Amino acid sequence: MQEFENVKQALRAAFDLVDAKGITTDGAVATTEQVQELIKENLVNLADLLGMEELYLD
């Protein structure tokens, strides 16, 4: 998981991810589940930066 130093970096990465045209992992086109996991990792990091870990720990 990529760690971000601030909210702006995390949001920029999230926008880049959802705007991407064709995401690959391990040299193959990413599955829906893999893309969802990438987005979730970004959201978890963003929640950490905002001090809202309870959003994903519940």
Phi and psi restraints in degrees (range 20) as a CNS / XPLOR table:
assign (resid 1 and name C) (resid 2 and name N)
       (resid 2 and name CA) (resid 2 and name C) 1.0 -79.8 20.0 2
assign (resid 2 and name N) (resid 2 and name CA)
       (resid 2 and name C) (resid 3 and name N) 1.0 132.5 20.0 2
assign (resid 2 and name C) (resid 3 and name N)
       (resid 3 and name CA) (resid 3 and name C) 1.0 -99.1 20.0 2
assign (resid 3 and name N) (resid 3 and name CA)
       (resid 3 and name C) (resid 4 and name N) 1.0 137.5 20.0 2
assign (resid 3 and name C) (resid 4 and name N)
       (resid 4 and name CA) (resid 4 and name C) 1.0 -110.5 20.0 2
assign (resid 4 and name N) (resid 4 and name CA)
       (resid 4 and name C) (resid 5 and name N) 1.0 151.1 20.0 2
assign (resid 4 and name C) (resid 5 and name N)
       (resid 5 and name CA) (resid 5 and name C) 1.0 -86.5 20.0 2
assign (resid 5 and name N) (resid 5 and name CA)
       (resid 5 and name C) (resid 6 and name N) 1.0 -23.5 20.0 2
assign (resid 5 and name C) (resid 6 and name N)
       (resid 6 and name CA) (resid 6 and name C) 1.0 -152.6 20.0 2
assign (resid 6 and name N) (resid 6 and name CA)
       (resid 6 and name C) (resid 7 and name N) 1.0 168.9 20.0 2
assign (resid 6 and name C) (resid 7 and name N)
       (resid 7 and name CA) (resid 7 and name C) 1.0 -62.7 20.0 2
assign (resid 7 and name N) (resid 7 and name CA)
       (resid 7 and name C) (resid 8 and name N) 1.0 -39.1 20.0 2
assign (resid 7 and name C) (resid 8 and name N)
       (resid 8 and name CA) (resid 8 and name C) 1.0 -59.6 20.0 2
assign (resid 8 and name N) (resid 8 and name CA)
       (resid 8 and name C) (resid 9 and name N) 1.0 -43.7 20.0 2
assign (resid 8 and name C) (resid 9 and name N)
       (resid 9 and name CA) (resid 9 and name C) 1.0 -62.9 20.0 2
assign (resid 9 and name N) (resid 9 and name CA)
       (resid 9 and name C) (resid 10 and name N) 1.0 -42.7 20.0 2
assign (resid 9 and name C) (resid 10 and name N)
       (resid 10 and name CA) (resid 10 and name C) 1.0 -64.5 20.0 2
assign (resid 10 and name N) (resid 10 and name CA)
       (resid 10 and name C) (resid 11 and name N) 1.0 -42.7 20.0 2
assign (resid 10 and name C) (resid 11 and name N)
       (resid 11 and name CA) (resid 11 and name C) 1.0 -66.4 20.0 2
assign (resid 11 and name N) (resid 11 and name CA)
       (resid 11 and name C) (resid 12 and name N) 1.0 -40.3 20.0 2
assign (resid 11 and name C) (resid 12 and name N)
       (resid 12 and name CA) (resid 12 and name C) 1.0 -60.0 20.0 2
assign (resid 12 and name N) (resid 12 and name CA)
       (resid 12 and name C) (resid 13 and name N) 1.0 -44.5 20.0 2
assign (resid 12 and name C) (resid 13 and name N)
       (resid 13 and name CA) (resid 13 and name C) 1.0 -64.2 20.0 2
assign (resid 13 and name N) (resid 13 and name CA)
       (resid 13 and name C) (resid 14 and name N) 1.0 -38.1 20.0 2
assign (resid 13 and name C) (resid 14 and name N)
       (resid 14 and name CA) (resid 14 and name C) 1.0 -64.6 20.0 2
assign (resid 14 and name N) (resid 14 and name CA)
       (resid 14 and name C) (resid 15 and name N) 1.0 -44.7 20.0 2
assign (resid 14 and name C) (resid 15 and name N)
       (resid 15 and name CA) (resid 15 and name C) 1.0 -62.5 20.0 2
assign (resid 15 and name N) (resid 15 and name CA)
       (resid 15 and name C) (resid 16 and name N) 1.0 -42.8 20.0 2
assign (resid 15 and name C) (resid 16 and name N)
       (resid 16 and name CA) (resid 16 and name C) 1.0 -61.1 20.0 2
assign (resid 16 and name N) (resid 16 and name CA)
       (resid 16 and name C) (resid 17 and name N) 1.0 -40.1 20.0 2
assign (resid 16 and name C) (resid 17 and name N)
       (resid 17 and name CA) (resid 17 and name C) 1.0 -65.6 20.0 2
assign (resid 17 and name N) (resid 17 and name CA)
       (resid 17 and name C) (resid 18 and name N) 1.0 -47.2 20.0 2
assign (resid 17 and name C) (resid 18 and name N)
       (resid 18 and name CA) (resid 18 and name C) 1.0 -75.1 20.0 2
assign (resid 18 and name N) (resid 18 and name CA)
       (resid 18 and name C) (resid 19 and name N) 1.0 -20.2 20.0 2
assign (resid 18 and name C) (resid 19 and name N)
       (resid 19 and name CA) (resid 19 and name C) 1.0 -88.3 20.0 2
assign (resid 19 and name N) (resid 19 and name CA)
       (resid 19 and name C) (resid 20 and name N) 1.0 -7.7 20.0 2
assign (resid 19 and name C) (resid 20 and name N)
       (resid 20 and name CA) (resid 20 and name C) 1.0 -64.0 20.0 2
assign (resid 20 and name N) (resid 20 and name CA)
       (resid 20 and name C) (resid 21 and name N) 1.0 143.5 20.0 2
assign (resid 20 and name C) (resid 21 and name N)
       (resid 21 and name CA) (resid 21 and name C) 1.0 -109.2 20.0 2
assign (resid 21 and name N) (resid 21 and name CA)
       (resid 21 and name C) (resid 22 and name N) 1.0 94.7 20.0 2
assign (resid 21 and name C) (resid 22 and name N)
       (resid 22 and name CA) (resid 22 and name C) 1.0 87.7 20.0 2
assign (resid 22 and name N) (resid 22 and name CA)
       (resid 22 and name C) (resid 23 and name N) 1.0 92.4 20.0 2
assign (resid 22 and name C) (resid 23 and name N)
       (resid 23 and name CA) (resid 23 and name C) 1.0 -96.7 20.0 2
assign (resid 23 and name N) (resid 23 and name CA)
       (resid 23 and name C) (resid 24 and name N) 1.0 134.4 20.0 2
assign (resid 23 and name C) (resid 24 and name N)
       (resid 24 and name CA) (resid 24 and name C) 1.0 -118.1 20.0 2
assign (resid 24 and name N) (resid 24 and name CA)
       (resid 24 and name C) (resid 25 and name N) 1.0 146.7 20.0 2
assign (resid 24 and name C) (resid 25 and name N)
       (resid 25 and name CA) (resid 25 and name C) 1.0 -133.0 20.0 2
assign (resid 25 and name N) (resid 25 and name CA)
       (resid 25 and name C) (resid 26 and name N) 1.0 132.2 20.0 2
assign (resid 25 and name C) (resid 26 and name N)
       (resid 26 and name CA) (resid 26 and name C) 1.0 54.1 20.0 2
assign (resid 26 and name N) (resid 26 and name CA)
       (resid 26 and name C) (resid 27 and name N) 1.0 35.5 20.0 2
assign (resid 26 and name C) (resid 27 and name N)
       (resid 27 and name CA) (resid 27 and name C) 1.0 81.0 20.0 2
assign (resid 27 and name N) (resid 27 and name CA)
       (resid 27 and name C) (resid 28 and name N) 1.0 2.3 20.0 2
assign (resid 27 and name C) (resid 28 and name N)
       (resid 28 and name CA) (resid 28 and name C) 1.0 -122.6 20.0 2
assign (resid 28 and name N) (resid 28 and name CA)
       (resid 28 and name C) (resid 29 and name N) 1.0 157.7 20.0 2
assign (resid 28 and name C) (resid 29 and name N)
       (resid 29 and name CA) (resid 29 and name C) 1.0 -61.9 20.0 2
assign (resid 29 and name N) (resid 29 and name CA)
       (resid 29 and name C) (resid 30 and name N) 1.0 131.6 20.0 2
assign (resid 29 and name C) (resid 30 and name N)
       (resid 30 and name CA) (resid 30 and name C) 1.0 -68.7 20.0 2
assign (resid 30 and name N) (resid 30 and name CA)
       (resid 30 and name C) (resid 31 and name N) 1.0 142.4 20.0 2
assign (resid 30 and name C) (resid 31 and name N)
       (resid 31 and name CA) (resid 31 and name C) 1.0 -78.7 20.0 2
assign (resid 31 and name N) (resid 31 and name CA)
       (resid 31 and name C) (resid 32 and name N) 1.0 167.0 20.0 2
assign (resid 31 and name C) (resid 32 and name N)
       (resid 32 and name CA) (resid 32 and name C) 1.0 -56.5 20.0 2
assign (resid 32 and name N) (resid 32 and name CA)
       (resid 32 and name C) (resid 33 and name N) 1.0 -43.1 20.0 2
assign (resid 32 and name C) (resid 33 and name N)
       (resid 33 and name CA) (resid 33 and name C) 1.0 -63.0 20.0 2
assign (resid 33 and name N) (resid 33 and name CA)
       (resid 33 and name C) (resid 34 and name N) 1.0 -38.7 20.0 2
assign (resid 33 and name C) (resid 34 and name N)
       (resid 34 and name CA) (resid 34 and name C) 1.0 -67.3 20.0 2
assign (resid 34 and name N) (resid 34 and name CA)
       (resid 34 and name C) (resid 35 and name N) 1.0 -40.2 20.0 2
assign (resid 34 and name C) (resid 35 and name N)
       (resid 35 and name CA) (resid 35 and name C) 1.0 -65.7 20.0 2
assign (resid 35 and name N) (resid 35 and name CA)
       (resid 35 and name C) (resid 36 and name N) 1.0 -41.7 20.0 2
assign (resid 35 and name C) (resid 36 and name N)
       (resid 36 and name CA) (resid 36 and name C) 1.0 -60.5 20.0 2
assign (resid 36 and name N) (resid 36 and name CA)
       (resid 36 and name C) (resid 37 and name N) 1.0 -40.1 20.0 2
assign (resid 36 and name C) (resid 37 and name N)
       (resid 37 and name CA) (resid 37 and name C) 1.0 -64.9 20.0 2
assign (resid 37 and name N) (resid 37 and name CA)
       (resid 37 and name C) (resid 38 and name N) 1.0 -40.5 20.0 2
assign (resid 37 and name C) (resid 38 and name N)
       (resid 38 and name CA) (resid 38 and name C) 1.0 -61.5 20.0 2
assign (resid 38 and name N) (resid 38 and name CA)
       (resid 38 and name C) (resid 39 and name N) 1.0 -43.3 20.0 2
assign (resid 38 and name C) (resid 39 and name N)
       (resid 39 and name CA) (resid 39 and name C) 1.0 -65.7 20.0 2
assign (resid 39 and name N) (resid 39 and name CA)
       (resid 39 and name C) (resid 40 and name N) 1.0 -42.1 20.0 2
assign (resid 39 and name C) (resid 40 and name N)
       (resid 40 and name CA) (resid 40 and name C) 1.0 -62.6 20.0 2
assign (resid 40 and name N) (resid 40 and name CA)
       (resid 40 and name C) (resid 41 and name N) 1.0 -42.3 20.0 2
assign (resid 40 and name C) (resid 41 and name N)
       (resid 41 and name CA) (resid 41 and name C) 1.0 -59.4 20.0 2
assign (resid 41 and name N) (resid 41 and name CA)
       (resid 41 and name C) (resid 42 and name N) 1.0 -40.9 20.0 2
assign (resid 41 and name C) (resid 42 and name N)
       (resid 42 and name CA) (resid 42 and name C) 1.0 -65.2 20.0 2
assign (resid 42 and name N) (resid 42 and name CA)
       (resid 42 and name C) (resid 43 and name N) 1.0 -42.5 20.0 2
assign (resid 42 and name C) (resid 43 and name N)
       (resid 43 and name CA) (resid 43 and name C) 1.0 -66.5 20.0 2
assign (resid 43 and name N) (resid 43 and name CA)
       (resid 43 and name C) (resid 44 and name N) 1.0 -37.6 20.0 2
assign (resid 43 and name C) (resid 44 and name N)
       (resid 44 and name CA) (resid 44 and name C) 1.0 -61.9 20.0 2
assign (resid 44 and name N) (resid 44 and name CA)
       (resid 44 and name C) (resid 45 and name N) 1.0 -44.4 20.0 2
assign (resid 44 and name C) (resid 45 and name N)
       (resid 45 and name CA) (resid 45 and name C) 1.0 -64.6 20.0 2
assign (resid 45 and name N) (resid 45 and name CA)
       (resid 45 and name C) (resid 46 and name N) 1.0 -40.4 20.0 2
assign (resid 45 and name C) (resid 46 and name N)
       (resid 46 and name CA) (resid 46 and name C) 1.0 -63.6 20.0 2
assign (resid 46 and name N) (resid 46 and name CA)
       (resid 46 and name C) (resid 47 and name N) 1.0 -43.9 20.0 2
assign (resid 46 and name C) (resid 47 and name N)
       (resid 47 and name CA) (resid 47 and name C) 1.0 -60.4 20.0 2
assign (resid 47 and name N) (resid 47 and name CA)
       (resid 47 and name C) (resid 48 and name N) 1.0 -40.4 20.0 2
assign (resid 47 and name C) (resid 48 and name N)
       (resid 48 and name CA) (resid 48 and name C) 1.0 -59.9 20.0 2
assign (resid 48 and name N) (resid 48 and name CA)
       (resid 48 and name C) (resid 49 and name N) 1.0 -45.4 20.0 2
assign (resid 48 and name C) (resid 49 and name N)
       (resid 49 and name CA) (resid 49 and name C) 1.0 -62.1 20.0 2
assign (resid 49 and name N) (resid 49 and name CA)
       (resid 49 and name C) (resid 50 and name N) 1.0 -31.3 20.0 2
assign (resid 49 and name C) (resid 50 and name N)
       (resid 50 and name CA) (resid 50 and name C) 1.0 -90.7 20.0 2
assign (resid 50 and name N) (resid 50 and name CA)
       (resid 50 and name C) (resid 51 and name N) 1.0 0.1 20.0 2
assign (resid 50 and name C) (resid 51 and name N)
       (resid 51 and name CA) (resid 51 and name C) 1.0 70.6 20.0 2
assign (resid 51 and name N) (resid 51 and name CA)
       (resid 51 and name C) (resid 52 and name N) 1.0 30.8 20.0 2
assign (resid 51 and name C) (resid 52 and name N)
       (resid 52 and name CA) (resid 52 and name C) 1.0 -119.2 20.0 2
assign (resid 52 and name N) (resid 52 and name CA)
       (resid 52 and name C) (resid 53 and name N) 1.0 46.0 20.0 2
assign (resid 52 and name C) (resid 53 and name N)
       (resid 53 and name CA) (resid 53 and name C) 1.0 -59.3 20.0 2
assign (resid 53 and name N) (resid 53 and name CA)
       (resid 53 and name C) (resid 54 and name N) 1.0 -24.9 20.0 2
assign (resid 53 and name C) (resid 54 and name N)
       (resid 54 and name CA) (resid 54 and name C) 1.0 -61.3 20.0 2
assign (resid 54 and name N) (resid 54 and name CA)
       (resid 54 and name C) (resid 55 and name N) 1.0 -20.1 20.0 2
assign (resid 54 and name C) (resid 55 and name N)
       (resid 55 and name CA) (resid 55 and name C) 1.0 -63.1 20.0 2
assign (resid 55 and name N) (resid 55 and name CA)
       (resid 55 and name C) (resid 56 and name N) 1.0 -33.9 20.0 2
assign (resid 55 and name C) (resid 56 and name N)
       (resid 56 and name CA) (resid 56 and name C) 1.0 -111.5 20.0 2
assign (resid 56 and name N) (resid 56 and name CA)
       (resid 56 and name C) (resid 57 and name N) 1.0 -6.6 20.0 2
assign (resid 56 and name C) (resid 57 and name N)
       (resid 57 and name CA) (resid 57 and name C) 1.0 -89.1 20.0 2
assign (resid 57 and name N) (resid 57 and name CA)
       (resid 57 and name C) (resid 58 and name N) 1.0 -14.1 20.0 2
